[in-house]
Amino acid sequence: MRDFHRPGRSPVLARNGMCATSHPLAAKVAIDVLERGGNAVDAAIAGAILLGLCEPQMTGIGGDCFVLLKPAGSDEVRALNGSGRAPAGASAQTLRAQGHKTVPAHSPWAVTVPGAIDAFCTLSEQEGKLGIEDTLAPVIPYFEEGVPVAPRVAFDWAKDAATLQGHARRAYLGDDIPATGATFASPRQAAALRRIAAEGRDGFYAGEVAEDMVAALTKAGGPHTMEDFAATACDWADPVSGLYKGTELVEHPPNGQGATAILMANILAQFDIAAMDPFGARRTHIEAEAAKLAYDARNRFLADADHMTRLEHMLDPATGAALAELINPKRATPRLTETAEAVHKDTIYITVVDRDRMAVSLIYSIFHGFGSGIASEKFDILFQNRGAGFTLDRWHPNEIAPGKRPMHTIIPAMLREGGRVTMPFGVMGGQYQPNGHIRVLSNMLDFGMDAQSAIDAPRAFADGGVLKLERGYDDGVVTELAAMGHRIEVPETPIGGAQAIRIDADGYLEGASDPRKDGCALGY
């Protein structure tokens, strides 16, 4: 239980349904959908799409998504991959010949075909109750009329605005960077959503909307074609999982980086984390060293599932145990391999549980702040730059190639205890996400925190050769970590943002939402 003398927030408790996400309007729309007869799938889709208006620097219909789904009446978990593929004209050789060492992040070469809308339409048709038209009905008016810009969104907007280029500057900046409280509307995106509501996926991947997107990418110098958009298709897969202190961590399979979280859990399981100070130097050091090793493996092996050969090696507890032997408990190791970029990236995450205990864990992103910075001119669709997650290294499993999915940072998760799904959750924050999953999991299992306290607790992340520490750490801890050889940095932006819903065995739901964002958990 938190100290009620101190600032903070309590978990939100309800019995019939719950949503936790990073903007209150999206949580409210999701609950409204549940109350009018929709299920968790319908509610999650509605809330997620609205987040593309409320947090346009983070996500939008020009992006990708990953989903973990627990059906009502079952504790089996299914994974839906809604990430798009590189166009048929993608070429590592071309980019290397132009002198590039990495895929240029704000060019059309970094734009993979958006996969989220195909996934949302598939989810709605196969698992929803309302249908995509009724699901989008309460969302579209927000795009037409606008929403007030929230404080954290205004902060991010100012930080990321320089990414926007050409028409995107007119669509997402207007005369100036929006301040807190300014109204942001996107009636042209509303028109695209109306086509999706009426025609399903074909309203986006064919016809006028697709033509607009292809025209914008072609104008910017990209190789995209109408055939690339028409070929977009999500697919179902089995999740991957591993145990930490007897609790099963269920993650999305590659091309997401969920296997990295499982590997990190297997490394940390070799240490008595529970005997350490949760906010002390020793725990922070061990976690940082485990992250370096797990992310090094990610960078070597993780790729499109059709091109990855070392997944079982990453998931094997013996691999984690062997890597743990490399950790010096008193001294920091240097950075191992480079992360995809030591640049802050973010996303949105939404989780919904309904009265029948269907649970959805959904993450939805355009990668960098404002993605590629390129937007279509008729419908203002801002394109992701997930192709920047590819490498240009010859023969690497994650080398950019036609029709291939890049390694993704976004990962939804669930916990399962004794065979029962107990908590869908996610931790936003680009590279940080696997580390964030383990930090929340360890806070709960090693230190007995409730979900809200586990999310509120200060975070650290070894990234790009520095150990990033939020301001919640004592000066003495900072000094001790520096003496161990860590180069310390307090990041301008807080590390990530998390959402969770715990499904209690007694029948109630417990929602938790990260104060680092503008959102909330809301139930009924």
C-alpha positions in Angstrom: 0.0 0.0 0.0 1.3 3.4 -0.9 2.0 6.2 1.6 -1.1 8.4 1.4 0.9 11.3 2.8 2.9 11.4 -0.5 1.8 12.3 -4.0 0.8 9.4 -6.1 -2.2 7.5 -7.3 -4.1 4.4 -6.1 -4.9 1.4 -8.3 -8.4 1.7 -9.9 -10.8 -1.1 -9.0 -13.9 -2.2 -10.9 -15.8 -5.4 -11.6 -17.3 -5.3 -15.1 -14.6 -3.9 -17.3 -11.4 -1.9 -17.3 -9.1 0.1 -19.7 -5.7 1.4 -18.9 -3.9 3.7 -21.4 -2.0 6.9 -21.8 -4.8 9.4 -22.5 -8.0 9.7 -20.5 -10.2 10.3 -23.6 -9.1 7.0 -25.1 -9.8 5.2 -21.8 -13.3 6.8 -21.7 -14.1 5.8 -25.3 -13.0 2.3 -24.6 -15.2 2.1 -21.5 -18.1 3.6 -23.5 -17.7 0.8 -26.1 -17.8 -1.8 -23.3 -20.9 -0.3 -21.8 -22.8 -0.3 -25.1 -22.2 -4.0 -25.6 -18.8 -4.2 -27.3 -16.1 -6.6 -26.0 -12.5 -6.0 -25.1 -11.4 -6.2 -28.8 -13.9 -3.5 -29.9 -12.9 -1.3 -27.0 -9.2 -1.6 -27.6 -9.5 -0.8 -31.3 -11.6 2.3 -30.6 -9.3 3.5 -27.9 -6.1 2.8 -29.9 -7.3 4.7 -33.0 -8.3 7.7 -30.9 -4.8 7.8 -29.4 -3.6 8.5 -32.9 -5.3 11.9 -32.6 -4.6 12.4 -28.9 -0.9 11.5 -29.2 0.0 11.9 -32.9 3.7 12.0 -32.2 3.4 8.5 -30.9 1.0 6.6 -33.1 -1.5 6.7 -35.9 -3.1 4.8 -38.8 0.2 5.0 -40.7 1.8 2.7 -38.1 2.0 -0.9 -36.9 0.6 -2.9 -34.0 1.1 -6.1 -32.1 -1.6 -7.7 -30.0 -1.9 -10.4 -27.4 -5.4 -11.8 -27.0 -6.9 -13.9 -24.2 -10.3 -15.0 -25.3 -13.3 -15.1 -22.9 -13.5 -18.4 -21.1 -9.9 -19.5 -21.9 -6.4 -18.8 -20.6 -4.7 -19.5 -23.9 -3.1 -16.5 -25.4 -2.9 -15.8 -29.1 -0.5 -13.3 -30.8 -1.5 -11.1 -33.8 1.3 -9.6 -35.8 0.1 -6.3 -37.3 3.5 -5.1 -38.4 4.0 -4.1 -42.1 6.7 -5.3 -44.5 9.3 -3.5 -46.6 8.1 -2.7 -50.1 9.1 -5.0 -53.0 11.5 -2.3 -54.2 13.4 -2.2 -50.9 17.2 -2.8 -51.4 20.0 -2.9 -48.9 22.4 -2.8 -51.9 20.9 0.5 -53.2 21.2 2.2 -49.8 24.8 0.9 -49.3 25.7 2.2 -52.7 24.4 5.6 -51.7 26.9 5.6 -48.8 24.4 4.8 -46.0 25.6 2.8 -43.0 22.0 2.6 -41.6 18.6 3.0 -43.1 18.0 6.8 -43.1 15.3 7.2 -40.5 13.4 10.1 -42.0 13.4 9.0 -45.6 10.8 7.0 -47.5 13.2 4.0 -47.3 12.4 3.8 -43.6 8.7 3.5 -44.3 7.4 0.0 -44.2 3.8 -0.5 -45.3 1.5 0.3 -42.3 0.1 -2.9 -40.9 -2.2 -1.7 -38.0 -5.4 -1.1 -39.9 -5.3 -4.6 -41.5 -4.8 -6.0 -38.0 -7.6 -3.9 -36.5 -10.0 -5.0 -39.2 -9.1 -8.6 -38.8 -9.5 -8.4 -35.0 -12.9 -6.7 -35.4 -14.1 -9.3 -37.9 -12.8 -12.4 -36.1 -13.0 -11.5 -32.4 -15.1 -8.4 -32.0 -18.9 -8.0 -31.4 -19.7 -4.6 -33.0 -18.0 -4.6 -36.4 -15.5 -2.0 -37.5 -18.2 0.5 -38.5 -19.8 0.6 -35.1 -16.4 0.5 -33.4 -15.2 3.6 -35.2 -18.5 5.5 -34.9 -17.7 7.2 -31.6 -14.1 7.9 -32.6 -14.5 9.7 -35.9 -16.2 12.8 -34.4 -13.1 13.4 -32.2 -11.0 13.6 -35.4 -13.4 16.0 -36.9 -13.9 18.3 -33.9 -10.5 18.0 -32.3 -9.1 17.4 -28.7 -7.2 19.6 -26.4 -3.5 18.9 -26.4 -2.5 17.3 -23.1 0.6 18.4 -21.1 2.9 15.4 -21.8 1.8 15.4 -25.5 2.7 19.2 -25.8 6.1 18.4 -24.3 6.8 15.7 -26.8 5.3 17.7 -29.7 7.8 20.5 -29.1 10.7 18.0 -28.8 9.9 16.1 -32.0 8.5 18.8 -34.3 11.7 19.2 -36.2 11.1 15.7 -37.7 8.1 16.9 -39.6 8.7 17.7 -43.3 6.8 19.0 -46.3 3.0 18.6 -46.0 3.4 17.0 -42.6 4.4 20.3 -41.1 1.2 21.9 -42.4 -0.9 19.0 -41.1 0.7 18.6 -37.7 2.0 22.1 -36.9 0.0 24.6 -38.7 1.2 28.1 -37.7 3.1 26.9 -34.6 3.8 24.0 -32.2 0.5 23.4 -30.3 0.7 24.4 -26.6 -1.1 22.6 -23.8 -4.9 23.1 -24.2 -4.7 24.0 -27.9 -7.2 22.0 -30.0 -5.8 19.6 -32.5 -8.2 18.1 -35.1 -7.6 16.0 -38.2 -10.7 16.0 -40.4 -8.8 14.5 -43.3 -7.9 11.5 -41.3 -11.6 11.4 -40.2 -12.4 11.0 -43.9 -10.0 8.1 -44.2 -11.6 6.5 -41.1 -15.0 6.8 -42.7 -13.8 4.8 -45.7 -12.4 2.1 -43.4 -15.7 2.1 -41.5 -17.6 1.6 -44.7 -15.2 -0.7 -46.7 -13.0 -2.4 -44.0 -9.4 -2.9 -44.9 -10.0 -2.1 -48.6 -10.9 1.4 -47.6 -7.3 1.9 -46.6 -5.2 -0.5 -48.7 -7.0 0.1 -52.0 -8.7 3.0 -53.7 -8.3 6.7 -53.0 -6.6 6.4 -49.6 -3.9 4.0 -50.8 -3.4 6.1 -53.9 -2.8 9.1 -51.7 -0.2 7.2 -49.5 1.6 5.8 -52.5 1.7 9.2 -54.2 3.3 10.8 -51.1 5.9 8.2 -50.7 6.7 8.2 -54.4 7.1 12.0 -54.4 9.6 11.6 -51.5 11.6 9.1 -53.5 10.3 5.9 -52.1 9.8 2.6 -54.0 6.3 1.9 -52.7 3.5 0.7 -55.0 -0.2 0.0 -54.8 0.6 -3.7 -55.0 2.7 -3.3 -51.8 -0.3 -1.9 -49.9 -2.8 -4.5 -51.4 -0.5 -7.3 -50.2 -0.5 -6.2 -46.6 -1.8 -9.0 -44.2 -1.5 -9.6 -40.5 -1.0 -13.1 -39.2 -1.7 -15.1 -36.0 1.1 -16.8 -34.1 1.8 -18.5 -30.9 3.4 -16.3 -28.2 6.7 -17.0 -26.5 7.1 -17.3 -22.8 9.4 -17.9 -19.9 9.2 -18.2 -16.1 10.4 -15.8 -13.5 9.9 -16.8 -9.8 7.2 -19.2 -10.9 5.2 -16.6 -12.9 5.0 -17.0 -16.7 5.9 -14.0 -18.8 4.0 -14.2 -22.1 5.4 -12.1 -24.9 4.8 -11.5 -28.6 7.1 -13.6 -30.8 9.6 -12.1 -33.3 9.8 -9.7 -35.2 9.0 -8.1 -31.8 11.7 -8.0 -29.2 9.7 -10.0 -26.5 12.3 -12.7 -26.5 14.8 -10.1 -25.2 12.6 -9.6 -22.1 12.5 -13.4 -21.5 16.3 -13.6 -21.8 16.8 -10.8 -19.4 14.4 -12.5 -16.9 16.5 -15.7 -17.2 19.7 -13.7 -16.5 18.2 -11.9 -13.5 16.8 -15.2 -12.1 20.4 -16.2 -11.3 20.6 -13.4 -8.7 18.8 -12.9 -5.3 17.2 -9.7 -6.4 14.7 -9.8 -3.6 17.5 -9.5 -1.0 18.6 -6.2 -2.6 17.4 -2.6 -2.0 14.8 -2.1 -4.7 16.1 1.4 -5.3 19.8 0.7 -4.4 22.9 0.6 -6.5 23.4 -3.2 -6.4 20.0 -4.0 -8.0 20.4 -1.2 -10.5 23.9 -2.4 -11.5 22.8 -6.0 -11.9 19.8 -5.0 -13.9 21.9 -2.7 -16.2 24.5 -5.5 -16.8 21.7 -8.0 -17.6 20.2 -5.5 -20.1 23.5 -5.1 -21.9 23.8 -8.8 -22.4 20.2 -9.4 -23.4 20.2 -6.5 -25.8 23.5 -7.7 -27.3 21.8 -11.0 -28.1 18.8 -9.2 -29.5 20.9 -7.1 -31.9 22.7 -10.3 -33.1 19.8 -12.6 -33.6 16.4 -10.9 -33.7 14.6 -10.4 -37.0 11.5 -11.3 -39.0 10.4 -14.7 -37.8 10.9 -16.2 -41.3 14.6 -15.2 -41.2 15.5 -15.9 -37.5 17.3 -19.1 -36.5 18.3 -18.5 -32.9 15.0 -18.0 -31.1 15.2 -21.1 -29.0 18.7 -20.2 -28.0 17.5 -16.8 -26.7 14.6 -18.4 -24.8 16.6 -21.2 -23.2 17.1 -20.7 -19.5 20.6 -22.2 -19.8 21.5 -19.2 -22.1 20.4 -16.8 -19.4 22.4 -18.7 -16.8 25.6 -18.7 -18.9 25.3 -15.0 -19.6 24.8 -14.3 -15.9 28.2 -15.7 -15.2 29.7 -12.8 -17.3 28.4 -10.2 -14.9 30.9 -8.6 -12.5 28.7 -7.7 -9.4 31.0 -4.8 -8.6 32.1 -3.4 -12.0 30.3 -2.2 -15.1 31.2 -3.7 -18.5 31.5 -1.4 -21.5 28.7 -1.2 -24.0 28.6 -4.4 -26.1 27.0 -3.9 -29.5 25.2 -0.7 -30.5 21.5 -0.6 -30.0 19.4 0.3 -33.1 20.0 3.9 -32.2 20.5 5.6 -28.8 17.6 7.8 -29.7 14.4 8.1 -27.6 11.5 6.4 -29.3 8.0 5.9 -27.9 4.6 4.4 -28.7 1.2 4.0 -27.1 -0.1 1.0 -25.2 -3.7 0.1 -24.3 -5.0 -2.8 -22.4 -8.7 -3.7 -21.9 -10.4 -6.5 -20.0 -14.2 -7.0 -20.3 -16.9 -8.5 -18.1 -16.3 -11.9 -19.7 -12.6 -11.6 -19.0 -11.5 -11.4 -22.6 -8.2 -9.5 -22.3 -6.4 -7.5 -24.9 -2.8 -6.3 -24.7 -2.2 -4.0 -27.7 0.7 -1.8 -28.6 0.6 0.6 -31.6 3.3 2.9 -32.9 4.9 5.0 -35.6 8.4 4.4 -34.0 10.3 7.7 -33.7 8.5 10.9 -32.6 6.3 11.7 -35.6 7.6 8.6 -37.3 9.3 9.3 -40.7 8.0 12.9 -40.7 6.3 12.2 -44.0 2.5 12.6 -44.4 0.1 11.9 -47.3 -1.3 15.1 -48.8 -5.0 14.3 -49.1 -5.7 12.3 -45.9 -2.8 13.6 -43.7 -1.7 10.1 -42.9 1.7 10.2 -41.1 4.0 7.3 -41.9 5.9 5.3 -39.5 9.7 4.8 -40.0 9.8 1.2 -38.8 12.2 0.4 -41.6 14.9 2.2 -39.6 14.8 -1.0 -37.4 16.4 -2.9 -40.3 20.2 -3.2 -40.6 22.3 -2.7 -43.7 24.9 -5.4 -42.6 25.3 -8.0 -45.3 23.8 -11.4 -44.5 22.4 -10.3 -41.1 19.0 -11.9 -40.5 17.6 -8.4 -40.0 19.0 -6.9 -43.3 16.4 -4.9 -45.2 14.9 -6.9 -48.1 11.7 -6.9 -50.1 8.6 -8.1 -48.2 10.5 -8.5 -45.0 9.4 -7.3 -41.5 12.0 -5.3 -39.5 13.0 -6.0 -35.9 10.4 -4.1 -33.8 10.9 -2.6 -30.4 7.2 -2.6 -29.5 6.0 -5.6 -27.4 2.7 -6.3 -25.5 2.8 -8.7 -22.6 0.7 -10.8 -20.2 1.4 -12.6 -17.0 0.1 -16.1 -16.3 0.2 -17.7 -12.9 -0.8 -21.3 -12.3 -2.2 -21.5 -15.8 -4.4 -18.4 -15.3 -3.8 -15.1 -17.1 -3.5 -12.6 -14.3 -2.3 -9.4 -15.9 -2.1 -7.9 -19.4 0.5 -5.1 -19.4 2.9 -3.1 -21.4 5.8 -0.7 -21.0 6.3 1.9 -23.7 9.6 3.5 -24.4 11.3 2.1 -27.5 14.5 0.3 -26.7 13.5 0.2 -23.0 10.5 -2.0 -23.3 12.1 -5.5 -22.5 13.9 -3.9 -19.6 10.7 -2.2 -18.5 8.7 -5.5 -18.5 11.3 -7.0 -16.2 11.5 -4.0 -14.0 7.7 -4.1 -13.4 7.7 -7.9 -13.0 10.6 -7.8 -10.5 9.0 -4.9 -8.6 5.9 -7.1 -8.1 7.4 -10.5 -7.5 10.7 -9.6 -5.7 9.4 -6.6 -3.7 5.7 -7.2 -3.3 4.6 -4.0 -5.0 1.1 -3.7 -6.4 0.9 -2.9 -10.1 0.5 0.8 -9.6 3.5 1.0 -7.2 5.6 -1.2 -9.5 4.9 1.3 -12.4 5.4 4.4 -10.3 8.9 3.3 -9.0 12.0 5.0 -10.5 13.6 3.5 -13.5 17.1 3.0 -14.9 18.3 1.9 -18.3 21.7 1.1 -19.7 21.5 2.4 -23.2 24.0 3.9 -25.7 26.9 3.6 -23.4 25.3 5.4 -20.5 23.2 4.4 -17.5 20.1 6.6 -17.6 18.7 7.2 -14.2 15.4 9.0 -13.4 15.4 11.6 -10.7 13.9 9.2 -8.1 17.3 7.8 -7.2 19.2 9.1 -4.1 22.5 11.0 -4.7 24.4 8.2 -2.8 23.1 5.6 -5.2 24.3 7.7 -8.1 27.7 8.1 -6.6 28.0 4.4 -5.9 27.0 3.5 -9.5 29.5 6.0 -10.9 32.2 4.4 -8.8 31.3 1.0 -10.4 32.2 2.5 -13.8 28.8 3.5 -15.0 28.5 6.8 -16.9 25.4 8.4 -15.4 22.9 10.5 -17.2 19.5 11.9 -16.1 17.4 11.9 -19.3 15.4 14.9 -20.4 12.4 12.6 -20.9 11.2 10.1 -18.2 11.9 6.5 -19.1 8.9 4.9 -20.8 5.4 4.7 -19.6 3.4 1.6 -18.5 -0.2 0.4 -18.2 -1.6 -2.8 -16.6 -4.8 -4.5 -15.5 -4.6 -7.2 -12.8 -7.4 -9.8 -13.0 -7.9 -10.7 -9.3 -9.0 -14.3 -8.5 -11.8 -12.8 -6.4 -13.5 -11.3 -9.4 -12.4 -7.6 -9.5 -10.1 -5.8 -11.8 -7.2 -3.6 -10.7 -6.0 -1.0 -13.2 -2.7 0.9 -13.1 -1.5 3.7 -15.3 1.9 5.5 -15.5 2.0 9.1 -14.1 4.8 9.7 -16.6 2.0 10.0 -19.2 -1.3 11.8 -19.3 -3.4 8.7 -19.0 -5.4 6.8 -16.5 -7.0 3.5 -15.7 -10.8 3.6 -15.9 -13.4 0.9 -15.1 -17.1 0.4 -14.6 
